[in-house]
Amino acid sequence: MFKNYFIATRPWSFPVSSMSVLVTASYLFSRGYDINWWLAVWAVFGIILFHAAGNLISDYYDFKKGIDANDTFGSKTITDGMLSAKKVIVFGWIMLVIACINGLAITYVVGWQLLIFGGLGALFTLLYPAMKAHALGDLDILIEYGIIPALGTAFAVYGYQLDTIDYHFYMDALIAMPAFVSITVAVLHINNTRDVATDKRAHISTFAMLIGKENSIILYAIELAIPAIWMLSCATTGQMHWLVIVPAFLCLKNTFANSRVALQYVQNDQAINALDEATAKMQLMNGLSLTLCFVAGHFI
């Protein structure tokens, strides 16, 4: 039973959120900021809680709206009878409450300002089902797992020590965001590309549906390539340590591999069934390699 609850959170997707915290914290460390690593680890735990809650709540509403059914490839927790819809939504709200309590605990340590980021994170978690249904899911993910975690992490691991708001510091924290966030958006985008037929049946309109099959594949490939291009550009200008050349080329390698699979979708609708999970794994590799290079760059 506990295994089913764990599976229901879709743990394979957690790298797309947790890496945003690790990459931001390690990037700031590489820039010479004396960050608090304990708070960074705590923040990773916190964003995973929010992510798990968002997955559960999203799956419940997808099921209720007919987006997830017995013949769809998405989450099977409810449709396969692993858990009832009621248990999933109750578990989702419990996880959201735990995530908020955890956020309040961190806030007690670093200051009330963190509530701004935590509140926005909770808001966009709840808004996701509605935004996805109106072709704004990609924007929600960009904000929820890109901008908010980057700024929130920056405050939690270092910014809380500052007497005034240092806009240069927070802009510096955002420099790392293009090195990971578009892969996160790509996970959702390829998922929605795969589910166009069933989403249309459920009378919702995703961005992938609006731009069509071929354009969706092109956009997916671009989203995967952006981090590598950004890393190489930043390494050239000195904004990032030259070691990021390594994750940049790893990212390009995975971009070509996943894009080749995505191209098969034009002729075979089943070709990208597991590409969202493969993209999440790519994000895990990208985030961990970036983190290691940023930390190493601090000492070199």
Contacts in CASP RR format, 6 or more apart in sequence:
PFRMAT RR
TARGET T0000
AUTHOR 0000-0000-0000
METHOD contacts of the structure
MODEL  1
MFKNYFIATRPWSFPVSSMSVLVTASYLFSRGYDINWWLAVWAVFGIILF
HAAGNLISDYYDFKKGIDANDTFGSKTITDGMLSAKKVIVFGWIMLVIAC
INGLAITYVVGWQLLIFGGLGALFTLLYPAMKAHALGDLDILIEYGIIPA
LGTAFAVYGYQLDTIDYHFYMDALIAMPAFVSITVAVLHINNTRDVATDK
RAHISTFAMLIGKENSIILYAIELAIPAIWMLSCATTGQMHWLVIVPAFL
CLKNTFANSRVALQYVQNDQAINALDEATAKMQLMNGLSLTLCFVAGHFI
4 77 0 8 1.000
4 82 0 8 1.000
4 83 0 8 1.000
5 83 0 8 1.000
5 91 0 8 1.000
7 77 0 8 1.000
7 82 0 8 1.000
8 55 0 8 1.000
8 56 0 8 1.000
8 59 0 8 1.000
8 75 0 8 1.000
8 77 0 8 1.000
8 82 0 8 1.000
8 83 0 8 1.000
8 88 0 8 1.000
8 91 0 8 1.000
9 52 0 8 1.000
9 55 0 8 1.000
9 56 0 8 1.000
9 95 0 8 1.000
10 52 0 8 1.000
10 55 0 8 1.000
10 59 0 8 1.000
10 75 0 8 1.000
11 52 0 8 1.000
12 277 0 8 1.000
12 280 0 8 1.000
12 281 0 8 1.000
13 51 0 8 1.000
13 55 0 8 1.000
13 187 0 8 1.000
13 276 0 8 1.000
13 277 0 8 1.000
13 280 0 8 1.000
14 48 0 8 1.000
14 51 0 8 1.000
14 52 0 8 1.000
15 280 0 8 1.000
15 281 0 8 1.000
15 283 0 8 1.000
15 284 0 8 1.000
15 287 0 8 1.000
16 51 0 8 1.000
16 145 0 8 1.000
16 183 0 8 1.000
16 184 0 8 1.000
16 187 0 8 1.000
16 280 0 8 1.000
16 283 0 8 1.000
17 47 0 8 1.000
17 48 0 8 1.000
17 50 0 8 1.000
17 51 0 8 1.000
17 145 0 8 1.000
17 149 0 8 1.000
17 184 0 8 1.000
18 44 0 8 1.000
18 47 0 8 1.000
18 48 0 8 1.000
18 51 0 8 1.000
19 180 0 8 1.000
19 184 0 8 1.000
19 283 0 8 1.000
19 284 0 8 1.000
19 286 0 8 1.000
19 287 0 8 1.000
19 288 0 8 1.000
19 290 0 8 1.000
19 291 0 8 1.000
20 47 0 8 1.000
20 145 0 8 1.000
20 146 0 8 1.000
20 149 0 8 1.000
20 150 0 8 1.000
20 153 0 8 1.000
20 177 0 8 1.000
20 180 0 8 1.000
20 181 0 8 1.000
20 184 0 8 1.000
21 40 0 8 1.000
21 43 0 8 1.000
21 44 0 8 1.000
21 47 0 8 1.000
21 149 0 8 1.000
21 153 0 8 1.000
22 40 0 8 1.000
22 44 0 8 1.000
22 287 0 8 1.000
22 288 0 8 1.000
22 291 0 8 1.000
23 176 0 8 1.000
23 179 0 8 1.000
23 180 0 8 1.000
23 287 0 8 1.000
23 290 0 8 1.000
23 291 0 8 1.000
23 294 0 8 1.000
24 149 0 8 1.000
24 150 0 8 1.000
24 153 0 8 1.000
24 154 0 8 1.000
24 173 0 8 1.000
24 176 0 8 1.000
24 177 0 8 1.000
25 35 0 8 1.000
25 37 0 8 1.000
25 40 0 8 1.000
25 43 0 8 1.000
25 153 0 8 1.000
25 157 0 8 1.000
26 290 0 8 1.000
26 291 0 8 1.000
26 292 0 8 1.000
26 294 0 8 1.000
26 295 0 8 1.000
27 173 0 8 1.000
27 175 0 8 1.000
27 176 0 8 1.000
27 179 0 8 1.000
27 240 0 8 1.000
27 290 0 8 1.000
27 294 0 8 1.000
28 35 0 8 1.000
28 154 0 8 1.000
28 157 0 8 1.000
28 158 0 8 1.000
28 172 0 8 1.000
28 173 0 8 1.000
28 176 0 8 1.000
29 35 0 8 1.000
29 294 0 8 1.000
29 295 0 8 1.000
29 298 0 8 1.000
30 240 0 8 1.000
30 241 0 8 1.000
30 294 0 8 1.000
30 295 0 8 1.000
30 297 0 8 1.000
30 298 0 8 1.000
31 172 0 8 1.000
32 298 0 8 1.000
33 158 0 8 1.000
33 169 0 8 1.000
34 158 0 8 1.000
35 157 0 8 1.000
35 158 0 8 1.000
36 156 0 8 1.000
36 157 0 8 1.000
36 158 0 8 1.000
37 157 0 8 1.000
39 106 0 8 1.000
39 109 0 8 1.000
39 110 0 8 1.000
39 156 0 8 1.000
39 157 0 8 1.000
40 153 0 8 1.000
40 156 0 8 1.000
40 157 0 8 1.000
42 106 0 8 1.000
42 156 0 8 1.000
43 106 0 8 1.000
43 152 0 8 1.000
43 153 0 8 1.000
43 156 0 8 1.000
43 157 0 8 1.000
45 102 0 8 1.000
46 99 0 8 1.000
46 102 0 8 1.000
46 103 0 8 1.000
46 106 0 8 1.000
47 149 0 8 1.000
49 95 0 8 1.000
49 98 0 8 1.000
49 99 0 8 1.000
49 102 0 8 1.000
50 96 0 8 1.000
50 99 0 8 1.000
50 121 0 8 1.000
50 122 0 8 1.000
50 125 0 8 1.000
51 145 0 8 1.000
52 92 0 8 1.000
52 95 0 8 1.000
52 99 0 8 1.000
53 92 0 8 1.000
53 93 0 8 1.000
53 95 0 8 1.000
53 96 0 8 1.000
53 98 0 8 1.000
53 99 0 8 1.000
53 125 0 8 1.000
54 92 0 8 1.000
54 95 0 8 1.000
54 96 0 8 1.000
54 125 0 8 1.000
54 128 0 8 1.000
55 75 0 8 1.000
56 88 0 8 1.000
56 89 0 8 1.000
56 91 0 8 1.000
56 92 0 8 1.000
56 95 0 8 1.000
57 89 0 8 1.000
57 92 0 8 1.000
57 93 0 8 1.000
57 96 0 8 1.000
57 125 0 8 1.000
57 126 0 8 1.000
57 128 0 8 1.000
57 129 0 8 1.000
58 128 0 8 1.000
58 129 0 8 1.000
58 132 0 8 1.000
59 68 0 8 1.000
59 75 0 8 1.000
59 77 0 8 1.000
59 78 0 8 1.000
59 88 0 8 1.000
60 78 0 8 1.000
60 85 0 8 1.000
60 88 0 8 1.000
60 89 0 8 1.000
60 92 0 8 1.000
61 129 0 8 1.000
62 68 0 8 1.000
62 75 0 8 1.000
62 129 0 8 1.000
63 69 0 8 1.000
63 78 0 8 1.000
63 79 0 8 1.000
63 85 0 8 1.000
63 88 0 8 1.000
64 85 0 8 1.000
65 129 0 8 1.000
65 133 0 8 1.000
65 202 0 8 1.000
65 204 0 8 1.000
66 201 0 8 1.000
66 202 0 8 1.000
67 195 0 8 1.000
67 198 0 8 1.000
67 199 0 8 1.000
67 202 0 8 1.000
67 204 0 8 1.000
68 74 0 8 1.000
68 75 0 8 1.000
68 76 0 8 1.000
68 78 0 8 1.000
68 79 0 8 1.000
68 198 0 8 1.000
69 79 0 8 1.000
69 198 0 8 1.000
70 79 0 8 1.000
71 198 0 8 1.000
72 79 0 8 1.000
72 195 0 8 1.000
72 198 0 8 1.000
73 194 0 8 1.000
73 195 0 8 1.000
73 273 0 8 1.000
74 191 0 8 1.000
74 195 0 8 1.000
76 82 0 8 1.000
77 83 0 8 1.000
77 88 0 8 1.000
78 84 0 8 1.000
78 85 0 8 1.000
78 88 0 8 1.000
83 91 0 8 1.000
96 122 0 8 1.000
96 125 0 8 1.000
99 122 0 8 1.000
100 118 0 8 1.000
100 122 0 8 1.000
103 114 0 8 1.000
103 118 0 8 1.000
104 115 0 8 1.000
106 114 0 8 1.000
106 156 0 8 1.000
107 114 0 8 1.000
107 115 0 8 1.000
110 155 0 8 1.000
110 156 0 8 1.000
110 160 0 8 1.000
111 160 0 8 1.000
113 155 0 8 1.000
113 160 0 8 1.000
114 152 0 8 1.000
114 155 0 8 1.000
114 156 0 8 1.000
114 160 0 8 1.000
117 148 0 8 1.000
117 149 0 8 1.000
117 151 0 8 1.000
117 152 0 8 1.000
117 155 0 8 1.000
118 148 0 8 1.000
118 152 0 8 1.000
120 143 0 8 1.000
120 148 0 8 1.000
121 144 0 8 1.000
121 148 0 8 1.000
124 131 0 8 1.000
124 140 0 8 1.000
124 143 0 8 1.000
124 144 0 8 1.000
124 148 0 8 1.000
125 144 0 8 1.000
127 140 0 8 1.000
128 137 0 8 1.000
128 140 0 8 1.000
128 141 0 8 1.000
128 144 0 8 1.000
131 137 0 8 1.000
131 139 0 8 1.000
131 140 0 8 1.000
132 140 0 8 1.000
132 192 0 8 1.000
132 204 0 8 1.000
132 206 0 8 1.000
133 204 0 8 1.000
133 205 0 8 1.000
133 206 0 8 1.000
134 204 0 8 1.000
134 205 0 8 1.000
135 205 0 8 1.000
135 206 0 8 1.000
135 207 0 8 1.000
135 209 0 8 1.000
135 210 0 8 1.000
136 207 0 8 1.000
137 188 0 8 1.000
137 192 0 8 1.000
137 206 0 8 1.000
137 207 0 8 1.000
138 185 0 8 1.000
138 188 0 8 1.000
138 189 0 8 1.000
138 207 0 8 1.000
141 184 0 8 1.000
141 185 0 8 1.000
141 188 0 8 1.000
142 181 0 8 1.000
142 184 0 8 1.000
142 185 0 8 1.000
145 181 0 8 1.000
145 184 0 8 1.000
146 177 0 8 1.000
146 180 0 8 1.000
146 181 0 8 1.000
146 184 0 8 1.000
147 174 0 8 1.000
147 177 0 8 1.000
147 181 0 8 1.000
150 173 0 8 1.000
150 174 0 8 1.000
150 176 0 8 1.000
150 177 0 8 1.000
151 170 0 8 1.000
151 173 0 8 1.000
151 174 0 8 1.000
153 173 0 8 1.000
154 169 0 8 1.000
154 170 0 8 1.000
154 173 0 8 1.000
155 170 0 8 1.000
158 169 0 8 1.000
159 166 0 8 1.000
159 169 0 8 1.000
162 169 0 8 1.000
175 234 0 8 1.000
175 239 0 8 1.000
175 240 0 8 1.000
176 240 0 8 1.000
176 290 0 8 1.000
178 226 0 8 1.000
178 227 0 8 1.000
178 230 0 8 1.000
179 227 0 8 1.000
179 230 0 8 1.000
179 231 0 8 1.000
179 234 0 8 1.000
179 240 0 8 1.000
179 244 0 8 1.000
179 286 0 8 1.000
179 290 0 8 1.000
180 227 0 8 1.000
180 283 0 8 1.000
180 286 0 8 1.000
180 287 0 8 1.000
180 290 0 8 1.000
182 222 0 8 1.000
182 223 0 8 1.000
182 224 0 8 1.000
182 226 0 8 1.000
182 227 0 8 1.000
183 223 0 8 1.000
183 224 0 8 1.000
183 227 0 8 1.000
183 251 0 8 1.000
183 279 0 8 1.000
183 282 0 8 1.000
183 283 0 8 1.000
183 286 0 8 1.000
184 283 0 8 1.000
185 223 0 8 1.000
186 220 0 8 1.000
186 223 0 8 1.000
186 224 0 8 1.000
186 279 0 8 1.000
187 276 0 8 1.000
187 279 0 8 1.000
187 280 0 8 1.000
187 283 0 8 1.000
188 276 0 8 1.000
189 207 0 8 1.000
189 208 0 8 1.000
189 216 0 8 1.000
189 219 0 8 1.000
189 220 0 8 1.000
189 223 0 8 1.000
190 216 0 8 1.000
190 220 0 8 1.000
190 262 0 8 1.000
190 272 0 8 1.000
190 275 0 8 1.000
190 276 0 8 1.000
190 279 0 8 1.000
191 276 0 8 1.000
192 199 0 8 1.000
192 206 0 8 1.000
192 207 0 8 1.000
192 208 0 8 1.000
192 209 0 8 1.000
192 216 0 8 1.000
193 208 0 8 1.000
193 213 0 8 1.000
193 216 0 8 1.000
193 217 0 8 1.000
193 220 0 8 1.000
193 265 0 8 1.000
193 272 0 8 1.000
194 265 0 8 1.000
194 272 0 8 1.000
194 273 0 8 1.000
194 275 0 8 1.000
194 276 0 8 1.000
195 206 0 8 1.000
196 206 0 8 1.000
196 208 0 8 1.000
196 209 0 8 1.000
196 212 0 8 1.000
196 213 0 8 1.000
197 269 0 8 1.000
199 205 0 8 1.000
199 206 0 8 1.000
199 209 0 8 1.000
200 209 0 8 1.000
208 216 0 8 1.000
211 219 0 8 1.000
213 265 0 8 1.000
213 266 0 8 1.000
214 266 0 8 1.000
217 259 0 8 1.000
217 262 0 8 1.000
217 263 0 8 1.000
217 265 0 8 1.000
217 266 0 8 1.000
220 258 0 8 1.000
220 259 0 8 1.000
220 262 0 8 1.000
221 255 0 8 1.000
221 259 0 8 1.000
221 262 0 8 1.000
224 251 0 8 1.000
224 254 0 8 1.000
224 255 0 8 1.000
224 258 0 8 1.000
224 259 0 8 1.000
224 279 0 8 1.000
224 282 0 8 1.000
225 251 0 8 1.000
225 252 0 8 1.000
225 255 0 8 1.000
227 248 0 8 1.000
227 251 0 8 1.000
227 286 0 8 1.000
228 248 0 8 1.000
228 249 0 8 1.000
228 251 0 8 1.000
228 252 0 8 1.000
228 255 0 8 1.000
231 240 0 8 1.000
231 244 0 8 1.000
231 245 0 8 1.000
231 247 0 8 1.000
231 248 0 8 1.000
231 251 0 8 1.000
231 290 0 8 1.000
232 244 0 8 1.000
232 245 0 8 1.000
232 248 0 8 1.000
233 239 0 8 1.000
234 240 0 8 1.000
234 244 0 8 1.000
235 241 0 8 1.000
235 242 0 8 1.000
235 244 0 8 1.000
235 245 0 8 1.000
235 248 0 8 1.000
240 294 0 8 1.000
241 293 0 8 1.000
241 294 0 8 1.000
241 296 0 8 1.000
241 297 0 8 1.000
241 300 0 8 1.000
243 293 0 8 1.000
243 294 0 8 1.000
243 296 0 8 1.000
243 297 0 8 1.000
243 300 0 8 1.000
244 290 0 8 1.000
244 293 0 8 1.000
244 294 0 8 1.000
246 289 0 8 1.000
246 293 0 8 1.000
247 286 0 8 1.000
247 287 0 8 1.000
247 289 0 8 1.000
247 290 0 8 1.000
247 293 0 8 1.000
250 285 0 8 1.000
250 286 0 8 1.000
250 289 0 8 1.000
251 282 0 8 1.000
251 286 0 8 1.000
254 282 0 8 1.000
254 285 0 8 1.000
254 286 0 8 1.000
258 275 0 8 1.000
258 278 0 8 1.000
258 279 0 8 1.000
258 282 0 8 1.000
261 271 0 8 1.000
261 272 0 8 1.000
261 275 0 8 1.000
261 278 0 8 1.000
262 271 0 8 1.000
262 272 0 8 1.000
262 275 0 8 1.000
264 271 0 8 1.000
264 272 0 8 1.000
265 271 0 8 1.000
265 272 0 8 1.000
END
